[in-house]
Amino acid sequence: MSSTLKKVLVIDDEIKLRNLLARIIRAEGFDVIEAGTLKEGSKLLATKEVDIILCDVKLPDGNGVDFISLIKPVYPSVEIILLTAYGNVADGVKAIKNGAFDYIMKGDDNDRIIPLLNNAYEKVNLQKRVEKLEEQVGKRYSFESILGSSSLIQDAINLAKRVAPTDATVLLLGETGTGKEVFAQAIHNNSKRSGKPFMALNCSAFGKEILESEIFGHKAGAFTGAIKDKKGLIEEASTGTLFLDEIGEMHIDLQSKLLRVLETSEFIKVGDTKSTKVSVRIVAATNRDLQLEVKEGKFREDLYYRLNVFTIYLPGLRDRKKDIPLLANHFLEIFANKSNRQITKMSDEFLSNLQKHDWKGNIRELKNVMERAVILSDSDELTINDLPIDMQSLHNDSNKLLSAFDLASVEKLHIQRVMNHCKGNKTEAARLLNIGLTTLYRKIEEYKIN
């Protein structure tokens, strides 16, 4: 927006009344522009930013009620309030159906104009915030947001771009922390189902019975505690995409129900007797070797082949180490901004040790290491001292193992720094340290940390 003022376009052919309305509205903090005809108003709409239109019904070149049906499809976020000197119920009903915010009488409803304008602007402002969030989400889960120039990650991105516009089932393979959900979101957002629901579920997070209810839903009375009907995620995701992470953890009994969805687009809720139709795209992911799982009888062969329509392998971070500086810098910017720190660079030694690390936790582990480093840093540059102890001595034979006393000293300093960063909030400190709250209290007492 070019200005924070709320912008109103007044369209009325009665000049004196229009000028009076404009003065009243400006006095209430609105920015007002004026037009005497619908044609003039349309020209202003095309060249000026407008939030609300206050429009007369009877104008020399047309009717305000009909004007709404022309304007709303082109400017859906603009709210329109109609003014009329002659109350007409039919016109009022038609105006609201056409998309008017409200329909009021001239003179009789003057006291309502400013409150109405404020209410209309609240609706406009909410819509703008929603659009901004949608734009941010779109950027966050676009293929452009997947960082990396290495051939392995670029190959994966190119495959995902090719399959995204189709309705094909996709199987994402790769270790934990390689970004499988980010890929699933990007595939959804670049498909014809974009804008429809995207639902994600980690199959390893639930036991068989709860997982069945989470995915397929249940009828009231299906089991103890099922007091009302519940939609499963597969129904919630209808017309959109369901992402099933860690599908290799799904109990084999549930695999047959998922297979039925893929083959017939139907499923049966827990406790139901009839099937439910659904239109949903399945994107699945696993860090397991499903072919081996099939041989061992842990995964259905027919389901494997239905999921394996289009497979994309996501490389581990150790296989794309040239991307580490780019990813590290990305996380540095995020966490520096989040903590309001002026940290703008990383030392050569810091980057070198990042690239020597094995990264068994992949991108997720790198993200955690960068967050920790930003918290611990005392300058505008991340140094090797800001890395975890096990990463400070990587591939450096001159570094001896620290004695028990030295380790205790380093641990005490680290806990103190994190406590300072959290302003004494022990729950948050325990989260960042990745230890239990009782363990943190014990160490605070052991090291006599204030």
C-alpha positions as CSV (number, residue, x, y, z in Angstrom):
1,M,0.0,0.0,0.0
2,S,1.2,3.5,-0.8
3,S,-0.4,4.9,2.3
4,T,-1.9,3.7,5.6
5,L,-5.0,5.8,5.1
6,K,-8.3,4.0,4.4
7,K,-9.3,4.9,0.8
8,V,-12.9,5.6,-0.2
9,L,-14.3,6.3,-3.6
10,V,-17.6,8.3,-3.5
11,I,-19.7,8.1,-6.6
12,D,-22.7,10.5,-6.7
13,D,-23.9,12.9,-9.4
14,E,-25.3,15.4,-6.7
15,I,-22.2,17.5,-6.3
16,K,-23.2,19.3,-3.0
17,L,-24.1,16.0,-1.4
18,R,-21.0,14.3,-2.7
19,N,-18.8,17.1,-1.4
20,L,-20.5,17.0,2.0
21,L,-20.1,13.3,2.3
22,A,-16.4,13.6,1.3
23,R,-15.7,16.2,4.0
24,I,-17.4,14.1,6.7
25,I,-15.6,11.0,5.7
26,R,-12.2,12.8,5.5
27,A,-12.8,14.2,9.0
28,E,-12.9,10.6,10.3
29,G,-9.5,9.7,8.9
30,F,-10.3,8.4,5.4
31,D,-8.7,9.3,2.2
32,V,-11.5,10.2,-0.3
33,I,-11.7,10.5,-4.1
34,E,-14.8,11.5,-5.9
35,A,-16.6,10.7,-9.1
36,G,-19.9,11.9,-10.6
37,T,-20.7,9.0,-12.9
38,L,-20.0,5.2,-13.0
39,K,-17.7,5.7,-16.0
40,E,-15.6,8.2,-14.0
41,G,-15.6,5.9,-11.0
42,S,-14.4,2.9,-13.1
43,K,-11.5,5.0,-14.4
44,L,-10.5,6.0,-10.9
45,L,-10.7,2.3,-9.8
46,A,-8.3,1.4,-12.6
47,T,-5.7,4.0,-11.6
48,K,-6.1,4.5,-7.9
49,E,-6.0,2.3,-4.9
50,V,-9.5,1.9,-3.4
51,D,-10.7,0.0,-0.3
52,I,-14.4,1.0,-0.2
53,I,-16.9,2.4,-2.7
54,L,-19.8,4.6,-1.5
55,C,-22.1,4.6,-4.5
56,D,-25.5,6.2,-5.4
57,V,-28.0,3.8,-6.9
58,K,-29.4,6.2,-9.5
59,L,-26.7,7.7,-11.7
60,P,-26.8,9.3,-15.2
61,D,-25.0,6.5,-16.9
62,G,-26.3,3.5,-15.0
63,N,-27.6,1.8,-11.9
64,G,-25.4,1.2,-8.8
65,V,-26.9,-2.2,-8.2
66,D,-25.9,-3.5,-11.6
67,F,-22.5,-1.7,-11.2
68,I,-21.7,-4.1,-8.3
69,S,-21.9,-7.2,-10.5
70,L,-19.4,-5.6,-12.9
71,I,-17.0,-4.5,-10.2
72,K,-16.8,-7.4,-7.7
73,P,-15.4,-10.0,-10.2
74,V,-12.6,-7.5,-11.1
75,Y,-11.9,-6.1,-7.7
76,P,-13.1,-8.8,-5.2
77,S,-11.5,-7.2,-2.2
78,V,-13.2,-3.8,-2.7
79,E,-16.3,-3.4,-0.5
80,I,-19.3,-1.5,-1.9
81,I,-22.0,0.4,0.1
82,L,-25.0,1.6,-1.9
83,L,-26.8,4.9,-1.2
84,T,-30.4,5.5,-2.4
85,A,-32.9,8.3,-2.0
86,Y,-35.8,5.8,-2.7
87,G,-35.9,2.7,-0.5
88,N,-36.7,-0.4,-2.5
89,V,-36.6,-3.8,-0.9
90,A,-36.1,-5.6,-4.2
91,D,-33.1,-3.4,-5.0
92,G,-31.7,-3.9,-1.6
93,V,-32.0,-7.7,-1.9
94,K,-30.4,-7.7,-5.4
95,A,-27.6,-5.4,-4.2
96,I,-26.6,-7.8,-1.3
97,K,-26.8,-10.8,-3.7
98,N,-24.5,-9.0,-6.2
99,G,-22.0,-8.5,-3.4
100,A,-22.8,-5.2,-1.7
101,F,-21.5,-4.7,1.8
102,D,-24.7,-2.9,2.7
103,Y,-27.6,-0.8,1.3
104,I,-28.6,2.4,3.1
105,M,-31.0,5.4,2.7
106,K,-29.7,8.9,2.1
107,G,-30.4,11.3,4.9
108,D,-32.2,8.8,7.2
109,D,-29.1,6.6,7.6
110,N,-26.4,9.4,7.8
111,D,-25.4,8.3,11.3
112,R,-24.7,4.8,10.0
113,I,-22.2,5.8,7.3
114,I,-19.0,6.1,9.4
115,P,-19.6,2.9,11.4
116,L,-20.4,1.1,8.2
117,L,-17.2,2.4,6.5
118,N,-15.2,1.3,9.5
119,N,-16.8,-2.2,9.4
120,A,-16.3,-2.5,5.7
121,Y,-12.6,-1.5,6.1
122,E,-12.1,-4.2,8.8
123,K,-13.3,-6.8,6.3
124,V,-11.0,-5.3,3.5
125,N,-8.0,-5.3,5.9
126,L,-8.7,-8.9,7.0
127,Q,-8.8,-10.0,3.3
128,K,-5.5,-8.2,2.6
129,R,-3.9,-10.0,5.6
130,V,-5.2,-13.4,4.3
131,E,-3.9,-12.7,0.8
132,K,-0.5,-11.7,2.3
133,L,-0.3,-14.9,4.3
134,E,-1.3,-17.0,1.3
135,E,1.4,-15.4,-0.7
136,Q,4.0,-16.0,2.1
137,V,2.9,-19.7,2.4
138,G,3.0,-20.0,-1.4
139,K,6.6,-18.7,-1.4
140,R,7.6,-20.9,1.6
141,Y,6.4,-24.0,-0.1
142,S,7.4,-23.3,-3.7
143,F,10.1,-25.1,-5.6
144,E,12.1,-21.9,-5.5
145,S,12.2,-22.2,-1.7
146,I,14.1,-25.5,-1.9
147,L,17.8,-24.4,-1.7
148,G,20.6,-26.2,-3.4
149,S,22.6,-26.2,-6.6
150,S,24.1,-29.7,-6.4
151,S,23.0,-32.1,-9.2
152,L,21.3,-34.5,-6.8
153,I,18.9,-32.0,-5.3
154,Q,18.3,-30.3,-8.7
155,D,17.4,-33.7,-10.2
156,A,14.9,-34.2,-7.4
157,I,13.4,-30.7,-7.9
158,N,13.1,-31.2,-11.7
159,L,11.3,-34.6,-11.2
160,A,8.9,-33.0,-8.7
161,K,8.2,-30.1,-11.1
162,R,7.3,-32.6,-13.8
163,V,4.9,-34.7,-11.7
164,A,3.3,-31.8,-9.8
165,P,0.7,-30.9,-12.5
166,T,-0.5,-34.5,-12.7
167,D,-2.7,-36.4,-10.3
168,A,-0.1,-39.3,-10.0
169,T,0.7,-40.8,-6.6
170,V,4.2,-39.8,-5.5
171,L,6.6,-41.7,-3.3
172,L,9.4,-39.6,-1.7
173,L,12.3,-41.7,-0.5
174,G,15.1,-40.4,1.8
175,E,16.5,-40.2,5.3
176,T,14.8,-38.3,8.1
177,G,15.4,-34.6,7.9
178,T,15.9,-34.4,4.1
179,G,12.9,-32.2,3.5
180,K,10.2,-34.7,2.3
181,E,7.3,-32.6,3.7
182,V,8.6,-29.4,2.0
183,F,8.7,-31.4,-1.3
184,A,5.2,-32.7,-0.7
185,Q,3.9,-29.1,-0.1
186,A,5.6,-27.8,-3.2
187,I,4.2,-30.6,-5.3
188,H,0.7,-29.8,-4.0
189,N,1.1,-26.0,-4.4
190,N,2.1,-26.5,-8.1
191,S,-0.7,-28.9,-8.9
192,K,-4.2,-28.3,-10.1
193,R,-5.3,-29.0,-6.5
194,S,-3.4,-25.9,-5.3
195,G,-5.7,-23.9,-3.0
196,K,-7.4,-27.0,-1.9
197,P,-6.6,-28.7,1.5
198,F,-3.2,-30.1,2.2
199,M,-3.2,-32.5,5.1
200,A,-0.1,-34.2,6.6
201,L,0.2,-37.1,8.9
202,N,3.2,-38.9,10.4
203,C,2.2,-42.6,10.4
204,S,4.9,-43.4,13.1
205,A,3.2,-41.1,15.6
206,F,0.2,-43.3,16.3
207,G,-0.7,-46.9,17.2
208,K,-2.8,-49.0,14.7
209,E,-6.3,-48.1,16.1
210,I,-5.7,-44.4,16.5
211,L,-4.0,-44.1,13.1
212,E,-6.9,-45.8,11.5
213,S,-9.3,-43.3,13.1
214,E,-7.0,-40.4,12.2
215,I,-6.8,-41.3,8.5
216,F,-10.3,-42.8,7.8
217,G,-12.4,-41.2,10.6
218,H,-15.0,-43.0,12.7
219,K,-18.7,-43.2,13.5
220,A,-20.1,-42.4,16.9
221,G,-20.0,-45.5,19.1
222,A,-17.4,-47.2,17.0
223,F,-15.2,-47.7,20.1
224,T,-15.0,-46.5,23.7
225,G,-14.7,-42.7,23.7
226,A,-16.1,-42.2,20.1
227,I,-19.0,-40.0,21.3
228,K,-19.6,-38.4,17.9
229,D,-18.8,-38.8,14.2
230,K,-15.3,-37.8,13.2
231,K,-13.9,-37.0,9.7
232,G,-10.6,-38.6,9.0
233,L,-7.7,-36.7,7.3
234,I,-8.4,-38.5,4.0
235,E,-11.9,-36.9,3.9
236,E,-10.6,-33.6,5.2
237,A,-8.1,-33.6,2.3
238,S,-10.8,-34.3,-0.3
239,T,-10.2,-32.4,-3.6
240,G,-6.6,-31.7,-2.2
241,T,-3.6,-33.7,-1.2
242,L,-2.9,-36.1,1.7
243,F,0.8,-36.5,2.7
244,L,1.5,-39.7,4.6
245,D,5.0,-39.4,6.1
246,E,6.8,-42.6,7.3
247,I,4.3,-44.8,5.5
248,G,6.6,-47.7,6.1
249,E,5.5,-47.6,9.7
250,M,1.8,-48.2,8.8
251,H,0.3,-51.4,10.2
252,I,-0.2,-54.0,7.4
253,D,-4.0,-54.2,8.2
254,L,-4.4,-50.5,7.4
255,Q,-2.4,-50.8,4.2
256,S,-5.3,-52.7,2.6
257,K,-7.7,-49.8,3.4
258,L,-5.3,-47.3,1.9
259,L,-4.9,-49.6,-1.2
260,R,-8.7,-49.5,-1.7
261,V,-8.6,-45.7,-1.7
262,L,-5.9,-45.7,-4.4
263,E,-7.8,-48.2,-6.5
264,T,-11.5,-47.1,-6.1
265,S,-11.4,-43.7,-4.4
266,E,-13.5,-45.1,-1.7
267,F,-13.0,-46.0,2.0
268,I,-15.0,-47.1,5.0
269,K,-14.9,-45.2,8.3
270,V,-14.3,-47.1,11.5
271,G,-17.7,-48.4,12.7
272,D,-19.5,-47.6,9.4
273,T,-21.2,-50.0,7.1
274,K,-21.2,-47.9,3.9
275,S,-18.3,-46.5,1.9
276,T,-17.4,-42.9,1.4
277,K,-16.3,-41.5,-2.0
278,V,-13.3,-39.2,-2.0
279,S,-11.1,-37.4,-4.5
280,V,-7.6,-37.1,-3.0
281,R,-4.1,-37.2,-4.2
282,I,-1.7,-39.3,-2.1
283,V,1.9,-38.3,-1.6
284,A,3.8,-40.7,0.6
285,A,7.2,-40.7,2.1
286,T,9.5,-43.1,4.0
287,N,13.1,-43.6,5.1
288,R,12.7,-47.4,4.9
289,D,13.6,-49.7,2.1
290,L,10.1,-50.7,1.0
291,Q,11.3,-53.4,-1.4
292,L,13.0,-55.1,1.6
293,E,9.9,-54.6,3.7
294,V,7.9,-56.3,1.0
295,K,10.3,-59.3,0.9
296,E,10.1,-59.6,4.7
297,G,6.3,-59.5,4.6
298,K,6.0,-56.2,6.5
299,F,4.6,-54.2,3.6
300,R,2.0,-55.2,1.0
301,E,3.5,-55.7,-2.5
302,D,0.3,-54.5,-4.2
303,L,0.3,-51.2,-2.2
304,Y,4.0,-50.7,-2.8
305,Y,3.4,-50.8,-6.6
306,R,0.4,-48.5,-6.3
307,L,2.5,-46.0,-4.3
308,N,5.6,-46.4,-6.5
309,V,3.9,-44.8,-9.6
310,F,6.4,-41.9,-9.4
311,T,9.4,-42.1,-7.0
312,I,11.7,-39.2,-6.1
313,Y,14.8,-39.8,-4.0
314,L,15.9,-36.9,-1.7
315,P,19.7,-37.0,-1.1
316,G,21.2,-36.8,2.4
317,L,23.1,-33.6,3.3
318,R,26.4,-35.6,3.3
319,D,25.8,-36.2,-0.4
320,R,25.3,-32.6,-1.3
321,K,27.9,-30.8,0.9
322,K,28.4,-28.0,-1.7
323,D,24.9,-26.8,-0.6
324,I,25.9,-26.5,3.1
325,P,27.1,-22.9,2.9
326,L,23.9,-21.8,1.2
327,L,21.7,-23.6,3.6
328,A,23.7,-22.4,6.6
329,N,23.5,-18.8,5.5
330,H,19.7,-19.2,5.0
331,F,19.3,-20.4,8.6
332,L,21.7,-17.7,9.9
333,E,19.4,-15.0,8.4
334,I,16.3,-16.6,9.8
335,F,17.6,-17.0,13.4
336,A,19.5,-13.7,13.5
337,N,16.3,-11.9,12.5
338,K,14.2,-14.0,14.9
339,S,16.5,-13.1,17.9
340,N,17.1,-9.5,16.6
341,R,20.9,-10.1,16.4
342,Q,23.3,-8.4,14.0
343,I,25.1,-11.6,13.0
344,T,26.0,-11.4,9.3
345,K,28.8,-13.9,8.6
346,M,30.5,-17.2,9.4
347,S,34.2,-17.8,9.8
348,D,36.0,-20.0,7.3
349,E,36.8,-22.5,10.1
350,F,33.1,-22.6,11.1
351,L,32.0,-23.3,7.5
352,S,34.8,-25.9,7.1
353,N,33.7,-27.8,10.1
354,L,30.1,-27.7,8.9
355,Q,31.2,-29.4,5.7
356,K,33.2,-32.0,7.5
357,H,30.3,-33.2,9.7
358,D,28.4,-36.4,8.7
359,W,24.9,-34.8,9.2
360,K,23.0,-37.9,10.2
361,G,20.0,-35.7,10.9
362,N,20.4,-33.9,7.6
363,I,18.9,-30.5,7.0
364,R,16.9,-30.6,10.3
365,E,20.2,-31.2,12.2
366,L,21.9,-28.3,10.4
367,K,19.0,-26.0,11.3
368,N,19.3,-26.9,15.0
369,V,23.1,-26.4,14.9
370,M,22.6,-22.9,13.3
371,E,20.0,-21.9,15.9
372,R,22.3,-22.9,18.7
373,A,25.2,-21.1,17.2
374,V,23.3,-17.8,16.8
375,I,22.2,-18.1,20.5
376,L,25.7,-18.6,21.7
377,S,27.5,-16.0,19.5
378,D,29.0,-12.9,21.1
379,S,29.9,-11.1,17.9
380,D,28.7,-10.4,14.4
381,E,30.4,-13.5,13.1
382,L,29.8,-17.2,13.9
383,T,33.0,-18.9,14.9
384,I,34.1,-22.5,15.7
385,N,33.5,-21.9,19.4
386,D,29.8,-21.5,18.6
387,L,29.6,-25.1,17.3
388,P,28.7,-28.1,19.5
389,I,31.8,-29.6,21.2
390,D,31.8,-32.7,19.0
391,M,31.9,-30.5,15.9
392,Q,34.7,-28.2,17.1
393,S,37.4,-30.9,16.8
394,L,36.3,-32.5,13.6
395,H,39.2,-34.1,11.6
396,N,41.8,-32.2,13.7
397,D,44.3,-34.6,15.2
398,S,46.0,-31.9,17.2
399,N,42.9,-31.6,19.3
400,K,43.1,-33.9,22.3
401,L,40.0,-35.3,24.0
402,L,38.9,-32.9,26.7
403,S,39.3,-34.0,30.3
404,A,36.2,-34.5,32.5
405,F,36.9,-31.2,34.2
406,D,37.1,-29.3,30.8
407,L,33.9,-30.9,29.6
408,A,32.1,-29.9,32.8
409,S,33.4,-26.3,32.4
410,V,32.2,-26.1,28.8
411,E,28.9,-27.6,29.7
412,K,28.4,-25.1,32.5
413,L,29.3,-22.2,30.2
414,H,26.9,-23.5,27.5
415,I,24.0,-23.8,29.9
416,Q,24.7,-20.4,31.3
417,R,24.7,-18.8,27.9
418,V,21.4,-20.5,26.9
419,M,19.8,-19.5,30.2
420,N,20.9,-15.9,29.6
421,H,19.4,-16.0,26.1
422,C,16.1,-17.3,27.5
423,K,16.1,-14.7,30.2
424,G,15.9,-17.4,32.9
425,N,13.1,-19.3,31.3
426,K,14.1,-22.9,32.2
427,T,11.4,-24.6,30.1
428,E,12.6,-22.8,26.9
429,A,16.2,-23.4,27.9
430,A,15.6,-27.1,28.3
431,R,13.9,-27.2,24.9
432,L,16.9,-25.5,23.2
433,L,19.4,-27.7,25.1
434,N,17.3,-30.8,24.1
435,I,17.3,-32.1,27.7
436,G,14.5,-32.8,30.2
437,L,13.5,-30.0,32.6
438,T,14.5,-32.1,35.6
439,T,17.9,-32.7,34.1
440,L,18.4,-28.9,33.6
441,Y,17.4,-28.2,37.2
442,R,19.9,-30.9,38.4
443,K,22.8,-29.4,36.3
444,I,21.9,-25.8,37.5
445,E,22.3,-27.0,41.0
446,E,25.4,-29.1,40.3
447,Y,27.2,-26.2,38.6
448,K,25.7,-23.5,40.9
449,I,24.4,-21.5,38.0
450,N,22.6,-18.4,39.0
